């Protein structure tokens, strides 16, 4: 029977951290994991996403029959940013004071490996020789930049027969069972250049965009939509660019906007409001001055957190980690579950629970605690075993 050692946990994580899969390059991670799974007699499929040669999902499964538990994690990481701000090379794993440092240790290559290790150990122990049920792994691309990998898994039907979903994003102190949606918009403003001393000969794209921002903020923020669990709908302009030089009327400008949606103000309604804002901004103009484009559209995840799957996870997690309690909470963030859970109802067993800490995601000197990372392999294994035996609901 295979049981991964402390040294293997660390060395394999070091291998993954060395693959700098910053917003692309997940194909190399997928190939590494495919080779690791194959070494333990688990077949897997490397699936190109959107026809790319550098971005591939990975799919594997063990067992047969019902129920089916889907385990999911993403293979991409965010940029390391200013390399000089790091204590050491972000793509070389560094161990110090019981912590494993490197870009992606926390978010979320440690959690991804826990899923892989648990599947390998379960198969090697012969669990499925005596028990019905299926565990499937869905390792995704692009979670940090729009969720293309999860979207493709959903569109190709990989979630059709799934009975529970576990995403091991960093959340070691809580189990998350619901989260807000996320939408991105780009708004382009088209003007006409002129000398700044003769503004009447041009059309100021920045002025028009400023009017749009004010109108947009007033419209959305006056709605006061909120959810008892997820909190308020939130919208912010986060990027603004425009103009060429200080003594010229700007002929173009654009902004980028992020909205965090809740069921009370969902993605289709947000799109409709933006369409109305665009139409109003262009009314009476001789040509189109404002163009709105939705660049990301991930709905909220709203489950009740009342399944036996969650209860087992709480019980196993508390015991393994030595916690007095493991709270169930909702999150303002977003995960691949936004795409994967489309069409599932509120009673669907879903959890986000992983070895990292939410507060460390995307930070300089990101780390995961070594003991927690190693312990989490057994948490995944025990939860899956007990859930398949006791039932998910």
C-alpha positions as semicolon CSV with decimal commas, in nm:
position;residue;x (nm);y (nm);z (nm)
1;X;0,000;0,000;0,000
2;X;0,121;0,347;-0,087
3;X;0,140;0,622;0,173
4;X;0,325;0,938;0,080
5;X;0,605;1,034;0,316
6;X;0,684;1,380;0,446
7;X;0,981;1,395;0,209
8;X;0,763;1,305;-0,090
9;X;0,504;1,566;0,003
10;X;0,775;1,832;0,007
11;X;0,975;1,722;-0,297
12;X;0,671;1,682;-0,522
13;X;0,536;2,021;-0,416
14;X;0,880;2,166;-0,495
15;X;0,853;2,021;-0,846
16;X;0,516;2,186;-0,902
17;X;0,628;2,522;-0,764
18;X;0,922;2,516;-1,007
19;X;0,670;2,509;-1,295
20;X;0,588;2,880;-1,314
21;X;0,232;2,837;-1,439
22;X;0,152;3,208;-1,418
23;X;-0,180;3,254;-1,597
24;X;-0,075;2,990;-1,851
25;X;0,162;2,694;-1,881
26;X;-0,070;2,456;-1,696
27;X;-0,006;2,194;-1,965
28;X;0,332;2,120;-1,804
29;X;0,168;2,081;-1,463
30;X;-0,094;1,848;-1,613
31;X;0,175;1,632;-1,771
32;X;0,362;1,609;-1,439
33;X;0,048;1,500;-1,255
34;X;-0,044;1,256;-1,530
35;X;0,296;1,090;-1,494
36;X;0,260;1,077;-1,114
37;X;-0,084;0,917;-1,139
38;X;0,032;0,670;-1,404
39;X;0,316;0,556;-1,177
40;X;0,043;0,435;-0,941
41;X;-0,180;0,276;-1,205
42;X;-0,429;0,562;-1,244
43;X;-0,509;0,667;-1,598
44;X;-0,579;1,033;-1,672
45;X;-0,659;1,260;-1,964
46;X;-0,476;1,580;-2,049
47;X;-0,735;1,798;-2,223
48;X;-0,635;2,114;-2,417
49;X;-0,848;2,414;-2,324
50;X;-0,977;2,635;-2,604
51;X;-0,735;2,468;-2,846
52;X;-0,427;2,592;-2,659
53;X;-0,096;2,405;-2,658
54;X;0,010;2,551;-2,322
55;X;-0,317;2,529;-2,128
56;X;-0,461;2,185;-2,050
57;X;-0,704;2,050;-1,792
58;X;-0,638;1,714;-1,628
59;X;-0,909;1,456;-1,559
60;X;-0,879;1,127;-1,371
61;X;-1,113;0,896;-1,183
62;X;-1,103;0,589;-0,960
63;X;-1,378;0,355;-0,852
64;X;-1,713;0,294;-1,022
65;X;-2,081;0,350;-0,967
66;X;-2,258;0,594;-0,741
67;X;-2,217;0,827;-0,566
68;X;-1,956;1,039;-0,746
69;X;-1,742;1,290;-0,558
70;X;-1,559;1,546;-0,772
71;X;-1,233;1,687;-0,637
72;X;-1,113;2,006;-0,801
73;X;-0,815;2,238;-0,787
74;X;-0,652;2,482;-1,026
75;X;-0,302;2,456;-1,170
76;X;-0,238;2,823;-1,248
77;X;-0,090;3,080;-1,010
78;X;-0,085;3,458;-1,007
79;X;0,224;3,659;-1,093
80;X;0,494;3,683;-0,829
81;X;0,492;4,060;-0,881
82;X;0,808;4,236;-0,765
83;X;1,060;3,951;-0,736
84;X;1,288;4,171;-0,525
85;X;1,019;4,190;-0,256
86;X;1,044;3,813;-0,198
87;X;1,282;3,671;0,059
88;X;1,385;3,405;-0,194
89;X;1,307;3,294;-0,549
90;X;0,927;3,254;-0,558
91;X;0,954;2,954;-0,790
92;X;1,200;2,763;-0,573
93;X;1,040;2,599;-0,270
94;X;1,196;2,720;0,054
95;X;1,139;2,554;0,391
96;X;1,181;2,757;0,709
97;X;1,027;2,737;1,056
98;X;0,781;2,468;0,954
99;X;0,655;2,666;0,653
100;X;0,689;2,597;0,281
101;X;0,736;2,919;0,083
102;X;0,681;2,979;-0,288
103;X;0,429;3,114;-0,537
104;X;0,141;2,868;-0,545
105;X;0,219;2,684;-0,221
106;X;-0,090;2,831;-0,056
107;X;-0,302;2,905;-0,364
108;X;-0,325;2,624;-0,445
109;X;-0,074;2,362;-0,553
110;X;-0,055;2,212;-0,203
111;X;-0,431;2,160;-0,200
112;X;-0,422;2,020;-0,553
113;X;-0,156;1,767;-0,457
114;X;-0,356;1,657;-0,151
115;X;-0,630;1,547;-0,393
116;X;-0,386;1,355;-0,610
117;X;-0,211;1,189;-0,314
118;X;-0,543;1,088;-0,155
119;X;-0,665;0,927;-0,478
120;X;-0,342;0,732;-0,517
121;X;-0,352;0,608;-0,158
122;X;-0,719;0,509;-0,178
123;X;-0,659;0,307;-0,492
124;X;-0,347;0,140;-0,355
125;X;-0,531;0,037;-0,038
126;X;-0,798;-0,140;-0,241
127;X;-1,083;0,070;-0,102
128;X;-1,284;0,038;-0,422
129;X;-1,253;-0,341;-0,422
130;X;-1,503;-0,342;-0,136
131;X;-1,701;-0,019;-0,179
132;X;-1,916;0,139;-0,449
133;X;-1,858;0,493;-0,560
134;X;-1,641;0,709;-0,782
135;X;-1,391;0,983;-0,714
136;X;-1,297;1,209;-1,004
137;X;-1,024;1,468;-1,023
138;X;-1,069;1,785;-1,225
139;X;-0,752;1,997;-1,231
140;X;-0,824;2,323;-1,409
141;X;-0,653;2,603;-1,596
142;X;-0,713;2,976;-1,572
143;X;-0,897;2,996;-1,240
144;X;-0,719;3,323;-1,163
145;X;-0,816;3,483;-1,495
146;X;-1,174;3,393;-1,583
147;X;-1,210;3,021;-1,518
148;X;-1,172;2,883;-1,871
149;X;-1,080;2,535;-1,749
150;X;-1,379;2,492;-1,521
151;X;-1,609;2,635;-1,786
152;X;-1,488;2,377;-2,038
153;X;-1,530;2,092;-1,789
154;X;-1,888;2,204;-1,731
155;X;-1,967;2,253;-2,099
156;X;-1,829;1,909;-2,187
157;X;-2,049;1,738;-1,928
158;X;-1,794;1,632;-1,669
159;X;-2,025;1,750;-1,388
160;X;-2,341;1,585;-1,520
161;X;-2,322;1,276;-1,297
162;X;-2,141;1,433;-1,001
163;X;-2,309;1,412;-0,659
164;X;-2,072;1,630;-0,452
165;X;-1,793;1,881;-0,521
166;X;-1,489;1,963;-0,307
167;X;-1,254;2,245;-0,405
168;X;-0,934;2,261;-0,197
169;X;-0,876;2,635;-0,228
170;X;-0,700;2,785;0,075
171;X;-0,947;2,789;0,365
172;X;-0,799;2,581;0,644
173;X;-0,981;2,764;0,925
174;X;-1,330;2,744;0,775
175;X;-1,542;2,535;0,541
176;X;-1,699;2,752;0,273
177;X;-2,032;2,639;0,131
178;X;-2,142;2,948;-0,066
179;X;-1,973;3,242;-0,236
180;X;-2,045;3,551;-0,438
181;X;-2,030;3,562;-0,814
182;X;-1,783;3,778;-1,005
183;X;-1,822;3,980;-1,324
184;X;-1,576;4,198;-1,512
185;X;-1,670;4,471;-1,757
186;X;-1,470;4,694;-1,989
187;X;-1,621;5,027;-2,086
188;X;-1,468;5,209;-2,384
189;X;-1,528;5,579;-2,445
190;X;-1,478;5,721;-2,795
191;X;-1,406;6,090;-2,842
192;X;-1,235;6,321;-3,090
193;X;-0,889;6,473;-3,048
194;X;-0,834;6,848;-3,047
195;X;-0,598;7,103;-2,898
196;X;-0,681;7,159;-2,531
197;X;-0,719;7,533;-2,598
198;X;-0,998;7,456;-2,847
199;X;-1,204;7,183;-2,678
200;X;-1,511;7,270;-2,882
201;X;-1,338;7,121;-3,187
202;X;-1,311;6,780;-3,021
203;X;-1,499;6,548;-2,787
204;X;-1,354;6,462;-2,447
205;X;-1,362;6,083;-2,401
206;X;-1,260;6,114;-2,035
207;X;-1,544;6,352;-1,955
208;X;-1,793;6,111;-2,112
209;X;-1,644;5,822;-1,918
210;X;-1,658;6,017;-1,592
211;X;-2,029;6,078;-1,650
212;X;-2,078;5,707;-1,710
213;X;-1,896;5,613;-1,387
214;X;-2,108;5,849;-1,180
215;X;-2,432;5,729;-1,337
216;X;-2,330;5,363;-1,297
217;X;-2,241;5,406;-0,930
218;X;-2,564;5,587;-0,854
219;X;-2,772;5,324;-1,035
220;X;-2,621;5,016;-0,875
221;X;-2,557;5,151;-0,527
222;X;-2,908;5,290;-0,496
223;X;-3,053;4,939;-0,537
224;X;-2,934;4,824;-0,194
225;X;-2,947;4,456;-0,286
226;X;-2,808;4,219;-0,023
227;X;-2,811;3,855;0,080
228;X;-2,836;3,740;0,441
229;X;-2,546;3,498;0,397
230;X;-2,328;3,651;0,124
231;X;-2,373;4,017;0,213
232;X;-2,409;4,313;-0,020
233;X;-2,378;4,331;-0,395
234;X;-2,052;4,520;-0,460
235;X;-1,930;4,705;-0,768
236;X;-1,606;4,901;-0,820
237;X;-1,416;5,069;-1,101
238;X;-1,067;4,928;-1,065
239;X;-0,877;5,039;-1,379
240;X;-0,891;5,368;-1,572
241;X;-0,682;5,470;-1,872
242;X;-0,714;5,752;-2,122
243;X;-0,558;6,043;-2,304
244;X;-0,227;6,086;-2,482
245;X;-0,078;6,412;-2,355
246;X;-0,169;6,696;-2,125
247;X;-0,247;6,958;-2,392
248;X;-0,470;6,736;-2,609
249;X;-0,839;6,658;-2,574
250;X;-0,846;6,276;-2,527
251;X;-0,993;6,080;-2,815
252;X;-1,022;5,755;-2,619
253;X;-1,041;5,623;-2,266
254;X;-1,153;5,307;-2,094
255;X;-1,229;5,166;-1,754
256;X;-1,249;4,817;-1,610
257;X;-1,509;4,726;-1,351
258;X;-1,553;4,433;-1,114
259;X;-1,889;4,338;-0,965
260;X;-1,947;4,081;-0,690
261;X;-2,294;3,940;-0,737
262;X;-2,552;3,782;-0,506
263;X;-2,875;3,597;-0,588
264;X;-3,075;3,916;-0,519
265;X;-2,882;4,098;-0,793
266;X;-2,760;3,820;-1,020
267;X;-2,545;3,821;-1,330
268;X;-2,824;3,843;-1,593
269;X;-2,975;4,146;-1,418
270;X;-2,635;4,314;-1,391
271;X;-2,584;4,263;-1,766
272;X;-2,926;4,409;-1,837
273;X;-2,853;4,719;-1,629
274;X;-2,521;4,772;-1,810
275;X;-2,703;4,745;-2,142
276;X;-2,948;5,012;-2,028
277;X;-2,663;5,234;-1,909
278;X;-2,488;5,199;-2,245
279;X;-2,805;5,288;-2,436
280;X;-2,869;5,590;-2,215
281;X;-2,509;5,712;-2,254
282;X;-2,534;5,697;-2,634
283;X;-2,882;5,849;-2,659
284;X;-2,878;6,170;-2,861
285;X;-2,516;6,122;-2,975
286;X;-2,429;6,132;-3,345
287;X;-2,214;5,818;-3,307
288;X;-2,150;5,554;-3,042
289;X;-1,957;5,712;-2,760
290;X;-1,978;5,436;-2,497
291;X;-1,934;5,063;-2,551
292;X;-1,973;4,809;-2,267
293;X;-1,819;4,460;-2,293
294;X;-1,861;4,185;-2,034
295;X;-1,523;4,009;-2,006
296;X;-1,596;3,766;-1,720
297;X;-1,926;3,618;-1,605
298;X;-1,915;3,383;-1,303
299;X;-2,240;3,337;-1,107
300;X;-2,268;3,311;-0,731
301;X;-2,264;2,972;-0,560
302;X;-2,546;2,935;-0,310
303;X;-2,584;2,601;-0,131
304;X;-2,733;2,533;0,212
305;X;-2,429;2,360;0,363
306;X;-2,658;2,105;0,529
307;X;-2,533;1,781;0,373
308;X;-2,381;1,480;0,546
309;X;-2,077;1,541;0,324
310;X;-2,020;1,870;0,506
311;X;-2,084;1,717;0,848
312;X;-1,826;1,446;0,780
313;X;-1,578;1,710;0,662
314;X;-1,626;1,911;0,981
315;X;-1,583;1,604;1,201
316;X;-1,272;1,473;1,024
317;X;-1,117;1,819;0,985
318;X;-1,163;1,913;1,350
319;X;-1,009;1,590;1,473
320;X;-0,716;1,589;1,230
321;X;-0,628;1,958;1,279
322;X;-0,699;1,970;1,651
323;X;-0,970;2,236;1,624
324;X;-1,249;2,283;1,878
325;X;-1,472;2,384;1,590
326;X;-1,456;2,424;1,213
327;X;-1,711;2,693;1,118
328;X;-1,923;2,693;0,804
329;X;-1,909;3,031;0,632
330;X;-1,982;3,206;0,303
331;X;-1,708;3,383;0,106
332;X;-1,682;3,707;-0,086
333;X;-1,430;3,541;-0,319
334;X;-1,503;3,318;-0,618
335;X;-1,392;2,968;-0,717
336;X;-1,422;2,730;-1,011
337;X;-1,744;2,609;-0,847
338;X;-1,914;2,909;-1,009
339;X;-1,889;2,728;-1,343
340;X;-1,891;2,370;-1,222
341;X;-2,212;2,397;-1,018
342;X;-2,433;2,555;-1,282
343;X;-2,772;2,384;-1,278
344;X;-2,725;2,229;-0,931
345;X;-2,976;2,316;-0,657
346;X;-2,917;2,455;-0,308
347;X;-2,906;2,110;-0,149
348;X;-2,607;2,002;-0,361
349;X;-2,311;1,907;-0,136
350;X;-2,036;2,161;-0,204
351;X;-1,737;2,266;0,004
352;X;-1,428;2,477;-0,032
353;X;-1,175;2,357;0,225
354;X;-0,800;2,335;0,173
355;X;-0,466;2,343;0,356
356;X;-0,381;2,707;0,288
357;X;-0,504;3,028;0,448
358;X;-0,726;3,269;0,255
359;X;-0,536;3,570;0,390
360;X;-0,211;3,452;0,227
361;X;-0,346;3,415;-0,126
362;X;-0,151;3,623;-0,382
363;X;0,081;3,762;-0,113
364;X;0,457;3,810;-0,133
365;X;0,630;3,523;0,053
366;X;0,319;3,307;0,019
367;X;0,346;2,988;0,222
368;X;0,164;2,680;0,348
369;X;0,235;2,522;0,685
370;X;0,411;2,190;0,624
371;X;0,227;1,993;0,893
372;X;-0,112;2,114;0,773
373;X;-0,029;2,031;0,412
374;X;0,080;1,678;0,500
375;X;-0,217;1,624;0,732
376;X;-0,460;1,736;0,463
377;X;-0,390;1,433;0,244
378;X;-0,536;1,215;0,519
379;X;-0,830;1,454;0,564
380;X;-0,921;1,422;0,196
381;X;-0,883;1,046;0,208
382;X;-1,088;0,998;0,525
383;X;-1,368;1,232;0,417
384;X;-1,402;1,055;0,083
385;X;-1,400;0,712;0,246
386;X;-1,662;0,802;0,505
387;X;-1,882;0,995;0,263
388;X;-1,893;0,706;0,017
389;X;-1,982;0,467;0,298
390;X;-2,227;0,682;0,496
391;X;-2,387;0,879;0,212
392;X;-2,362;1,239;0,099
393;X;-2,699;1,373;0,217
